[in-house]
Amino acid sequence: MDPATDLLAVPPATHVLYIPFVLLVGLIIGFILGRKAGIKEGKAQFLGAGPDDEED
């Protein structure tokens, strides 16, 4: 077979398993990181820190 047509061949059946798994892991990690950032931003606003205030 031509290497160019191999690229367009039908993907293996494992794609059905690991693509949704990778997406789910990314969703969970994004949710956790976003939640932490939201909590940190909420605390900064509650304490009166604005976007121009520097925090150490």
N, C-alpha and C positions, 0 to 999 in steps of 0.2 A: 504494500500500500504506500501511497504517497504521504509523506509526513504532513503535508498541508491538509489532507483529508482526515488524518488521525485527530487533528485538533477539533474538527467538527463532528466527530463520531459521538455516538450516544454515551453519556456519562455512566459510570458504574452505578450499580444499585445502592451503594453506600452513601451516595449523595442524598438520598431520601432520609437517611438517618443523621448524618453529621452536619448538613447545612442547617436544619432547624435547631440542632443542638448548639451550634456556634452562635446562631442568632439569639437563642434564648440566653446563653451565657452573656453575650454582649448586652442584652436588655437588662439583665439582673445587675451587671456591673455598672451600667449607665444609671440605673435607678439608685443604686447605693451611693455612687459618687455625686449624683445630682442632689440626693437627699442631704448628704453631708454639706454640700455647698449651700444649699438652701437654709439649713440649720445655722450655719456659720453667718450667712448674710442676715438672717432674722435676728440673731443675737447682736450683730453689729448695729442694726437699725434700732433695736430695742435700747441699746446703750447710748444711742445718739451719734454713732460714728457714721459719717457719710462716705460717699465714694472717693472723696479727696483726702480723707483722713488716713494716715498711715498707721498700720498695726504691726507690732513686732511679734 
